[in-house]
Amino acid sequence: MSKPICRLCAYTRQKLLREHMFRIVKTPKNDIKIDLSYLERGRGCYLSKDKDIIVKAKKKRTIEKSLKITDCQNIYDELCELLK
């Protein structure tokens, strides 16, 4: 029997199933993408699929700190759109 795949949320620091989280990736070409297939190469961070958490993470700039980048405000908006 295989274990379920759990990952750590960058904002809440909770271990959740990968299906309950978004993966945001910084590719080797320094592009920032939302990886819905969980297979994209590059440095990644996970964020819970919860609108409140995404809004709070935007205020604290969680993705920017995790991926070591300066600006990705549009990613937070895209994540909120995916939840609708």
C-alpha positions as YAML, in Angstrom:
chain: A
units: angstrom
residues:
- id: 1
  name: MET
  ca: [0.00, 0.00, 0.00]
- id: 2
  name: SER
  ca: [1.43, 3.38, -0.97]
- id: 3
  name: LYS
  ca: [1.36, 6.46, 1.23]
- id: 4
  name: PRO
  ca: [-0.66, 9.50, 0.14]
- id: 5
  name: ILE
  ca: [1.46, 12.39, -1.13]
- id: 6
  name: CYS
  ca: [1.48, 15.18, 1.47]
- id: 7
  name: ARG
  ca: [3.14, 18.57, 1.14]
- id: 8
  name: LEU
  ca: [3.71, 21.53, 3.45]
- id: 9
  name: CYS
  ca: [1.66, 24.68, 2.88]
- id: 10
  name: ALA
  ca: [3.97, 27.70, 2.63]
- id: 11
  name: TYR
  ca: [1.59, 29.90, 4.65]
- id: 12
  name: THR
  ca: [-0.03, 27.65, 7.28]
- id: 13
  name: ARG
  ca: [2.83, 25.13, 7.61]
- id: 14
  name: GLN
  ca: [0.28, 22.30, 7.66]
- id: 15
  name: LYS
  ca: [0.88, 19.02, 5.89]
- id: 16
  name: LEU
  ca: [-1.98, 18.43, 3.47]
- id: 17
  name: LEU
  ca: [-2.66, 16.13, 0.57]
- id: 18
  name: ARG
  ca: [-1.18, 17.46, -2.64]
- id: 19
  name: GLU
  ca: [-4.62, 17.52, -4.29]
- id: 20
  name: HIS
  ca: [-5.78, 20.12, -1.74]
- id: 21
  name: MET
  ca: [-3.00, 22.55, -2.67]
- id: 22
  name: PHE
  ca: [-1.78, 24.69, -5.55]
- id: 23
  name: ARG
  ca: [1.83, 24.34, -6.67]
- id: 24
  name: ILE
  ca: [3.56, 27.53, -7.77]
- id: 25
  name: VAL
  ca: [6.83, 27.06, -9.66]
- id: 26
  name: LYS
  ca: [9.79, 29.25, -10.49]
- id: 27
  name: THR
  ca: [11.18, 27.65, -13.65]
- id: 28
  name: PRO
  ca: [14.90, 27.62, -14.53]
- id: 29
  name: LYS
  ca: [14.16, 30.54, -16.90]
- id: 30
  name: ASN
  ca: [12.78, 32.55, -13.91]
- id: 31
  name: ASP
  ca: [9.15, 32.36, -15.08]
- id: 32
  name: ILE
  ca: [6.49, 32.00, -12.40]
- id: 33
  name: LYS
  ca: [3.70, 29.51, -13.15]
- id: 34
  name: ILE
  ca: [0.85, 27.73, -11.44]
- id: 35
  name: ASP
  ca: [1.59, 24.04, -11.93]
- id: 36
  name: LEU
  ca: [-1.68, 22.11, -11.96]
- id: 37
  name: SER
  ca: [0.01, 18.88, -13.09]
- id: 38
  name: TYR
  ca: [2.56, 18.94, -10.22]
- id: 39
  name: LEU
  ca: [5.28, 17.91, -12.73]
- id: 40
  name: GLU
  ca: [6.87, 21.20, -13.83]
- id: 41
  name: ARG
  ca: [10.61, 21.49, -13.22]
- id: 42
  name: GLY
  ca: [11.94, 24.20, -10.96]
- id: 43
  name: ARG
  ca: [11.71, 25.51, -7.42]
- id: 44
  name: GLY
  ca: [8.18, 25.12, -6.12]
- id: 45
  name: CYS
  ca: [6.01, 26.01, -3.18]
- id: 46
  name: TYR
  ca: [2.56, 24.82, -2.19]
- id: 47
  name: LEU
  ca: [-0.37, 26.92, -1.04]
- id: 48
  name: SER
  ca: [-3.71, 25.62, 0.26]
- id: 49
  name: LYS
  ca: [-6.77, 25.84, -1.99]
- id: 50
  name: ASP
  ca: [-8.53, 28.26, 0.35]
- id: 51
  name: LYS
  ca: [-9.36, 31.83, -0.61]
- id: 52
  name: ASP
  ca: [-8.75, 33.20, 2.91]
- id: 53
  name: ILE
  ca: [-5.29, 31.65, 3.02]
- id: 54
  name: ILE
  ca: [-4.44, 33.01, -0.44]
- id: 55
  name: VAL
  ca: [-5.49, 36.54, 0.62]
- id: 56
  name: LYS
  ca: [-3.45, 36.33, 3.83]
- id: 57
  name: ALA
  ca: [-0.46, 34.91, 1.94]
- id: 58
  name: LYS
  ca: [-0.67, 37.86, -0.48]
- id: 59
  name: LYS
  ca: [-0.43, 40.32, 2.42]
- id: 60
  name: LYS
  ca: [2.60, 38.53, 3.89]
- id: 61
  name: ARG
  ca: [4.20, 37.95, 0.46]
- id: 62
  name: THR
  ca: [4.55, 34.22, 1.16]
- id: 63
  name: ILE
  ca: [5.19, 33.09, -2.42]
- id: 64
  name: GLU
  ca: [7.80, 35.78, -2.98]
- id: 65
  name: LYS
  ca: [9.70, 34.66, 0.12]
- id: 66
  name: SER
  ca: [9.44, 30.95, -0.69]
- id: 67
  name: LEU
  ca: [10.58, 31.30, -4.29]
- id: 68
  name: LYS
  ca: [13.07, 34.10, -3.59]
- id: 69
  name: ILE
  ca: [11.57, 36.53, -6.12]
- id: 70
  name: THR
  ca: [10.58, 40.19, -5.96]
- id: 71
  name: ASP
  ca: [7.07, 40.46, -7.42]
- id: 72
  name: CYS
  ca: [4.31, 38.01, -8.32]
- id: 73
  name: GLN
  ca: [1.09, 39.78, -7.31]
- id: 74
  name: ASN
  ca: [-0.69, 38.55, -10.45]
- id: 75
  name: ILE
  ca: [-0.22, 34.91, -9.34]
- id: 76
  name: TYR
  ca: [-2.40, 35.50, -6.28]
- id: 77
  name: ASP
  ca: [-5.16, 36.87, -8.53]
- id: 78
  name: GLU
  ca: [-4.88, 33.84, -10.83]
- id: 79
  name: LEU
  ca: [-5.14, 31.50, -7.83]
- id: 80
  name: CYS
  ca: [-8.32, 33.25, -6.68]
- id: 81
  name: GLU
  ca: [-9.76, 32.94, -10.21]
- id: 82
  name: LEU
  ca: [-9.04, 29.19, -10.23]
- id: 83
  name: LEU
  ca: [-11.05, 28.78, -7.03]
- id: 84
  name: LYS
  ca: [-14.19, 30.27, -8.61]
...
